[in-house]
């Protein structure tokens, strides 16, 4: 059973300005609580007991909040990295400080989901890959045009889910051997995942029909995240 997680919470969140004018992205509030609060609650409820949090930009605000509002049942270890070091440095340092297990979860701090870690783990162990990536159908925010063979448009679909176009949701299961593969600095997506995919060593785990995900990157995503939390039963529906 997966018991340890690493969460990278080092970003500025520039697309969330002015909400990030005085705080790091992880501390932007969704439904009255910081993003990181919802991430930690989900991890705890999925059986995670130890979390390494990688901090960089205004990291002291994250440390102060977690020391004051730490969810019961979670052991938290902090790891500091630089913004310039990217996700590679962030994950590497947090893994070195917080992880002792052979298999563990790794993620960014801006993901709201009800993904089942138990199902995810089953895929990870079946594939045996150093990295298994959680995947969701692409959600197109534009009008998807239905074009007939004769060149005539027959209809439009807005906000269409495209299951044939899977995207990474920024949540992964790692094997301990990942430590030897991580670059010193830069983006693990560009520098590591691309190479593992070429070598046939990168696994994929699609979300189930009853699972959903929102990545909080702009103001519109905050509303979407609140709606998702209500759907997950995390917060009560708004009454009028």
C-alpha positions as CSV (number, residue, x, y, z in Angstrom):
1,X,0.0,0.0,0.0
2,X,1.3,3.5,-0.9
3,X,1.9,5.3,2.4
4,X,4.2,8.2,1.3
5,X,3.8,11.1,-1.0
6,X,5.9,14.0,-2.3
7,X,4.1,17.3,-3.2
8,X,5.9,20.1,-5.0
9,X,4.5,23.5,-3.8
10,X,7.2,25.9,-4.9
11,X,5.6,27.9,-7.7
12,X,4.7,31.5,-7.9
13,X,1.3,31.1,-9.7
14,X,1.7,34.1,-12.0
15,X,-1.5,33.3,-13.9
16,X,-3.4,33.5,-10.7
17,X,-2.4,37.2,-10.0
18,X,-3.5,39.2,-8.1
19,X,-4.4,36.3,-5.8
20,X,-0.7,35.4,-5.6
21,X,0.6,38.9,-5.1
22,X,1.3,38.1,-1.4
23,X,1.4,34.3,-1.3
24,X,2.7,31.3,-3.2
25,X,0.3,29.4,-5.5
26,X,-0.1,26.6,-3.0
27,X,-1.7,29.1,-0.6
28,X,-4.3,30.4,-3.0
29,X,-7.7,29.7,-1.5
30,X,-10.4,27.4,-2.9
31,X,-13.6,27.3,-1.0
32,X,-12.0,29.3,1.8
33,X,-9.0,27.0,2.3
34,X,-5.6,26.9,0.6
35,X,-5.1,24.6,-2.3
36,X,-2.5,22.6,-0.3
37,X,-5.2,22.0,2.4
38,X,-7.4,20.1,-0.1
39,X,-4.4,18.1,-1.5
40,X,-3.3,17.0,1.9
41,X,-6.9,16.0,3.0
42,X,-7.2,13.9,-0.2
43,X,-3.8,12.2,0.4
44,X,-4.7,11.4,4.0
45,X,-8.0,9.9,3.0
46,X,-6.3,7.8,0.4
47,X,-4.1,6.2,3.1
48,X,-1.0,8.4,2.8
49,X,0.7,8.9,6.2
50,X,3.9,10.7,5.4
51,X,4.2,13.7,3.0
52,X,7.3,15.5,1.8
53,X,6.4,19.1,0.7
54,X,8.9,20.8,-1.6
55,X,8.8,24.6,-1.1
56,X,10.6,27.5,-2.9
57,X,8.8,30.8,-3.5
58,X,7.6,32.3,-0.2
59,X,8.0,28.8,1.3
60,X,7.9,30.2,4.9
61,X,4.2,30.9,4.4
62,X,3.5,27.3,3.6
63,X,5.6,26.1,6.5
64,X,3.8,28.4,8.9
65,X,0.4,27.3,7.7
66,X,1.1,23.6,7.8
67,X,2.6,23.8,11.3
68,X,-0.5,25.6,12.5
69,X,-3.1,23.7,10.5
70,X,-1.6,20.3,9.8
71,X,-4.3,17.6,9.1
72,X,-4.5,15.0,11.8
73,X,-2.8,11.7,10.9
74,X,-0.2,13.1,8.6
75,X,3.5,13.4,9.2
76,X,4.9,16.3,7.1
77,X,8.6,16.9,6.2
78,X,9.6,20.1,4.4
79,X,12.2,20.3,1.7
80,X,13.5,23.6,0.2
81,X,14.6,24.0,-3.4
82,X,15.1,26.9,-5.9
83,X,12.6,28.1,-8.5
84,X,15.4,27.9,-11.0
85,X,16.0,24.2,-10.2
86,X,12.5,23.4,-11.5
87,X,10.6,20.2,-10.8
88,X,13.7,18.1,-11.1
89,X,15.4,19.7,-8.2
90,X,12.1,20.0,-6.2
91,X,11.3,16.3,-6.5
92,X,14.9,15.1,-6.0
93,X,15.4,17.1,-2.8
94,X,12.0,16.2,-1.4
95,X,12.5,12.5,-2.2
96,X,15.9,12.5,-0.5
97,X,14.5,14.1,2.7
98,X,11.1,12.4,3.0
99,X,10.9,9.0,1.2
100,X,12.0,5.7,2.5
101,X,9.6,3.4,0.6
102,X,10.2,1.6,-2.6
103,X,7.0,3.0,-4.2
104,X,5.5,6.4,-3.5
105,X,3.2,9.0,-4.9
106,X,4.5,12.3,-6.4
107,X,2.5,15.3,-7.5
108,X,2.1,19.0,-8.0
109,X,0.2,21.1,-5.4
110,X,-2.4,22.4,-7.8
111,X,-4.4,19.2,-8.5
112,X,-7.9,18.6,-7.2
113,X,-9.1,15.1,-7.7
114,X,-10.9,12.1,-6.3
115,X,-8.5,9.6,-8.0
116,X,-8.3,6.3,-6.2
117,X,-4.7,5.7,-5.2
118,X,-5.5,2.0,-4.6
119,X,-6.5,1.6,-8.3
120,X,-3.6,3.7,-9.4
121,X,-1.2,1.5,-7.4
122,X,-2.6,-1.7,-8.9
123,X,-1.8,-0.4,-12.4
124,X,1.7,0.8,-11.3
125,X,2.6,-2.6,-9.9
126,X,1.2,-4.5,-12.9
127,X,3.2,-2.4,-15.3
128,X,6.4,-2.4,-13.2
129,X,7.6,0.9,-14.7
130,X,9.8,3.4,-12.8
131,X,7.0,6.0,-13.4
132,X,3.3,5.6,-13.8
133,X,1.4,8.7,-14.8
134,X,-2.3,9.4,-14.0
135,X,-4.2,10.4,-17.2
136,X,-7.5,12.2,-17.8
137,X,-9.5,12.8,-21.0
138,X,-8.7,16.1,-22.6
139,X,-11.4,18.7,-22.0
140,X,-11.6,21.0,-25.0
141,X,-12.7,24.6,-24.1
142,X,-13.3,25.5,-27.7
143,X,-16.1,24.6,-30.1
144,X,-15.3,21.1,-31.5
145,X,-16.4,21.3,-35.1
146,X,-18.0,18.2,-36.7
147,X,-16.9,18.2,-40.3
148,X,-18.5,15.8,-42.9
149,X,-16.5,14.3,-45.7
150,X,-18.2,16.6,-48.2
151,X,-16.7,19.7,-46.4
152,X,-19.9,20.8,-44.7
153,X,-20.0,21.4,-41.0
154,X,-22.8,19.4,-39.4
155,X,-22.6,20.6,-35.8
156,X,-20.6,21.9,-32.8
157,X,-19.8,20.6,-29.4
158,X,-18.5,22.9,-26.7
159,X,-16.6,21.7,-23.7
160,X,-16.3,18.2,-25.1
161,X,-14.4,15.5,-23.3
162,X,-12.0,13.8,-25.7
163,X,-11.2,10.3,-24.2
164,X,-9.0,9.5,-27.2
165,X,-6.7,12.4,-26.2
166,X,-5.3,11.5,-22.7
167,X,-3.4,14.2,-20.8
168,X,-1.2,14.0,-17.7
169,X,-2.8,15.3,-14.5
170,X,0.5,16.0,-12.7
171,X,0.1,13.0,-10.4
172,X,2.5,10.1,-10.6
173,X,3.6,6.9,-8.8
174,X,7.4,6.5,-8.7
175,X,9.7,3.7,-7.8
176,X,12.7,4.4,-5.6
177,X,15.0,3.9,-8.6
178,X,13.8,7.2,-10.0
179,X,16.3,8.9,-7.7
180,X,19.2,7.8,-10.0
181,X,17.3,9.0,-13.1
182,X,16.3,12.5,-12.0
183,X,18.3,15.4,-13.5
184,X,19.9,17.9,-11.2
185,X,17.8,20.8,-12.5
186,X,15.1,21.5,-15.1
187,X,11.7,19.9,-16.0
188,X,11.2,16.2,-15.3
189,X,8.5,16.2,-18.0
190,X,11.0,17.3,-20.6
191,X,14.2,15.8,-19.4
192,X,13.0,12.5,-17.9
193,X,9.5,11.5,-18.9
194,X,10.2,11.9,-22.6
195,X,13.3,9.6,-22.4
196,X,11.4,7.0,-20.3
197,X,8.6,7.0,-22.9
198,X,11.1,6.4,-25.7
199,X,12.5,3.5,-23.8
200,X,9.1,1.9,-23.1
201,X,9.4,2.6,-19.3
202,X,6.6,5.1,-18.7
203,X,3.2,3.7,-17.6
204,X,-0.2,5.3,-17.9
205,X,-3.3,5.0,-15.7
206,X,-6.6,6.5,-17.0
207,X,-9.0,7.9,-14.5
208,X,-12.1,5.8,-14.0
209,X,-15.6,6.9,-15.1
210,X,-16.4,8.1,-11.5
211,X,-13.1,10.0,-11.1
212,X,-12.4,13.6,-12.0
213,X,-9.7,16.2,-11.9
214,X,-9.2,20.0,-12.0
215,X,-5.8,21.7,-12.3
216,X,-5.9,25.2,-10.7
217,X,-3.9,27.4,-13.0
218,X,-6.1,30.5,-13.6
219,X,-9.1,32.3,-12.0
220,X,-11.7,30.2,-13.9
221,X,-10.1,27.0,-12.5
222,X,-10.9,28.2,-8.9
223,X,-14.6,28.0,-9.6
224,X,-14.2,24.7,-11.3
225,X,-12.2,23.3,-8.4
226,X,-14.9,24.4,-5.9
227,X,-17.6,22.7,-8.0
228,X,-15.4,19.5,-8.1
229,X,-15.0,19.6,-4.3
230,X,-18.7,19.8,-3.9
231,X,-19.2,16.9,-6.2
232,X,-16.6,14.9,-4.3
233,X,-18.5,15.7,-1.0
234,X,-15.6,17.7,0.4
235,X,-17.7,20.8,0.9
236,X,-21.4,21.2,1.3
237,X,-23.5,22.5,-1.7
238,X,-24.3,26.2,-1.7
239,X,-27.8,27.0,-0.4
240,X,-29.8,30.0,-1.5
